[in-house]
């Protein structure tokens, strides 16, 4: 059956560049979160390999309890991270397909990302700027000053990582809020 005379299919406007960017951010964050989740799940095996000497002053039953709680905690975080990774990936693909549900999921994930990355960014900034008490450097062959410098360098790296994440999520949130007309 032929379409009626004068009928033409609706031509969609191209996706705005900011929406494409938001979809890419969601996909990249999904991959990174998935890698983190997989790493957390795989790290559960490390607890059995830690020597008992790392738990100074504890009896073997206490060491076993610490290992079990730590393994459960890390495994739980790994599973949550994998769920969030799948939500990021699904939302990123859905945004490319102009699905309204994907926009909403992307906004929720981005809002949570802004809150989470912002909170950690503030804490890390405080740690990088303030004094870092070093009470025990035993066995590391580092002076307290060297240990403090190493800790400050790690905090600065954390500021950069969480700062980039914060800005990426903020960009995604704004892009998805402002471009609702681009979705079905």
HELIX and SHEET records of a PDB file:
HELIX    1   1 UNK A   17  UNK A   43  1                                  27    
HELIX    2   2 UNK A   46  UNK A   49  1                                   4    
HELIX    3   3 UNK A   52  UNK A   54  5                                   3    
HELIX    4   4 UNK A   60  UNK A   96  1                                  37    
HELIX    5   5 UNK A  100  UNK A  129  1                                  30    
HELIX    6   6 UNK A  144  UNK A  178  1                                  35    
HELIX    7   7 UNK A  180  UNK A  182  5                                   3    
END                                                                             
